Amino acid sequence: MSEKRDKFFGAFNKFSSGSVYLRNNELKEIKNFLNSRDNILHIHGRPGTGKTLCVKHVLANKRHIFYNAYSDALKIFKIKSNHTTKIFVIDEFDIFEEQYKDEVKKILKNIQLKNKKLITISNYLGNSENNLIFKPYTPQEIEQIIMLKLKKEVKEEILQPVQVKLLSKKCTDGDLRKAFDMLLDEIENRNNENTLSEDNIHKKIIKNILFKTQRKNISEMYNEYLIKCNEIKIKAYERNDFISLCDIL
């Protein structure tokens, strides 16, 4: 169990630089930029949409310097005096630009004059040209990514598909990192084997209720479900999770 758990936590750690899923178009655009005559690419998107992961994935085998505006602000100023590196990345660029507007103009001009490449990564869309926008993940995409990571990286069925679907439906803001955090919290705070068997019990209870009631009244169905759970001493799902499970089964 320890080895399985370590693989799971390694795959879903939000700081992991693992495989990239469902971002083929964005990866292609970044590669096209590197092969183009353009000097600057501005990447925008909400937190947890895979911006930084995609950039690092494309640049994994290329010589470059990666800056984070929070921790490397003073180092970014050295871009103008760097005569050897051809590719630069500034993460959290909107933070840096807000604090050092005049310096940003000088850096952008220097990048163009010296025919270098700069990729900026921001949460918010500015007024710049040559933008690549990362859209938030849909709950369906989050579900698909989690299932792919379980299959290809963990290679163990730690979670059942129905559990993944329920969790993914809660991720309405499209933040994949939040989804991973929720996933890790769920695994951390429970006994996997007991929970898996309980999940099967929940599904059987709900299937029986659906068959008997023909889905007529959701409130009555949920009340009956609560009674059954209380009778056999298991913790009931929240109402929203119950409804989601009814839709799935």
N, C-alpha and C positions, 0 to 999 in steps of 0.2 A: 504493500500500500504506500510505503514511503517513497519508493521510486516513481510510482504512478503519480503521486501527489506532486513531487518535484517537477515532473514533466509538465503537469498541468499548470503549475504556478509559473514555470519558465515560459510557457507558450502565451499565457494571458497576462503577464506582467506588462503594464502600460509603458514601461521604459525599455521593453525588449525591441530589438531591431530585427525582428523575424521577417517572414515572408509577407508580401503585399498581396491582398486579395481585392478584386472588384475595382481596381483603379488602373486598368490597362490603358484607357484613353489618356489619363493624366500622366502616366509614366511615358507614354509615347510623345506627348507634348513637351515634356522636359528634355527628352532625348533629342527631339527635333530642334529645340532651342540651342542645345550644345553644338549641334551640327550646322546651325544657321549663322548668318552674319550679324544677327542681333546681339547686342551687348548685355541687355538687362531683361530679366523676366521677373515680374511681380506675381507672387502666388498668394491668393487670399482664400479664406474659408474659416468657418467656426472652429473652435477647439474640438479636437477629437475626430477630425475628418481625414487624417492621414497625410497631411501636407509634409511635415518634417520627415516622416517615415519614407515617403515616396522619393523625396530629394536625396536622402541618405542612401536609399536603395540604388538609385541611378548613378550616384557618384562613388559608390563603394570601391571601384577599381580605378578611380581617376584622382590625380593629385589635385587637392583643393584645400581651402581653409574654411572651417565652419565656425561662425561666431553666434553667440547668443547675446542679445542686447542687454539682458539682465545682468549677466556675469562678465561679459567681455566688452562693455561699452568703450572703454579707453583703448582697447586693442584694435577696435574697428577703425580708429583714426589712422592706423598704420597702413591701411590699404593703399593709400596714395604713394607711400614710399616703398612698397613691396614691388620689386622688379622681376621676380622669378615666378611667383604663382600666377596662374592664368584664370583660375576659377575661385570665386568667393561666394559664400552663403551667409546671409544675415537673418537669423531667426528672431522673431518678435520685432520685426523691422518697424512696425507702426509705433512701438514704444520709443525706439531710438529716434525715429523721424520727428516725433512730437517734441523731444527734448533738444535735439540738435539739428534744426531745420537747415541752417546755413551750412553746416558741415556736411549734411547729406547731399546738398546740391553740388558741393565740391567733389565728393566721392563719386557721384554719378557721372559728373563731367570727366573725371579722371579715368573712370572705367572705359568710357567711350573713346577718349583721346588715345589711350594705350591699347585699345582693342582687346580688352579683357572681358570676362564673363562675370556677371553678378546675378545671383538669385536671391530675392528677398521673400521672406515668409511672414505674413501678417494675418491677424484675425479679421481685420476690417478692410473693406475695399476703399482705396484712395482714388485720387484723380489721375493716376499714372496710366501710361500706355503699356501695351503688351502684357495683359493680365491673364492669368490662369486661375479660374475659380473652382474650388473644391466644394461641391454641394454636400449638405449633411446626408449621412446615411439614412435610409429608410429602415423601419423596424424589420422589414423583410430582408434587407441587405445585411443588417446586423446579425440576424438569425443565420443567414447563409454563411457569413464569415466565421461565426463561432463554430458551426458544424464543420466547415472546411478545416479549421485549425484543430478541432478534435480529431478529425480523420487523418490529417496529414502530419501534424506535429505531435499531438499527444498519443495518437494511435490506440486509444482506449475509450470505451464507452462509459465515461464517468457520469455523464448526464444523458438522460433520455431526450429525444427530440421534442417531446411535449414540454419538458422543463425549459429547454432553450427557447421555444416559441413563446412561452409565458413571459420569460424574462425580457425577450426582445421587444415585446409589445409595450413594455414599460418605458422603453428608450425612445421617447417621442422627439427629443431634441437633436437626434442624429449624432451624438457624441459616443464614439466607439470606446474611448478610454473609460467613460463612466460605465458602459455596459460591462467591460472587463472587470472593473472594480466591484460591480454588483455580483458578478459571477464568482469572483474570488472570495467575497464576503460570504456568499451562500455556501460554498464548499468548506470554508474555514470554520464556520459555525455549526456544522452538522456532521453526523455520522453517515457516511455515504451509503452503506449497505442498508441501514435501517430506513433511511429516507427513500431510497429507491423502492423498497418493498411497500412503504406507506403510499408512495405515488401510485403504485398499481392498485392499491386499495381505494384511493380517491377516485381513480378512473372507473373502477367497477361500480362504486356507489353512484357516480354521476351517470354512467351509462344506463343503469337500472332506472334511475329517476327519469331520464330522457325517454326511455322506452314506455314507462308507465304514464307519463304526463303528456307525451307527444309535444313537448316544448310549449305548452299553452301559457303558463304564467311563471315568469322568471322569479318573482318574489316567493311564490309558493314552493317552487323547485328548490330555491336556496334555503328556505326554512326547513324543508324536509332533509336536505343535505346536512344542515347543522345538527339536526336531531340524530341522524345516523352517525355522524362523527362523534357526538357526545356519548352515544350508546357504546361505541367501541373504544372510547378514550383516545382518540387521535385529534391532533390540532387541525381545525378546518382552514381551508383557503379563504382569503378575503373575497368579498363579493365580486370585485372586478376580475380577479383571477378565476373565480368560478365561472363567470360569464364567458371569459376567453376560452376556458377549457370546454365549455358547452359548444362553442363555435367550432372547436377543433375536432371533437369526437363525433 
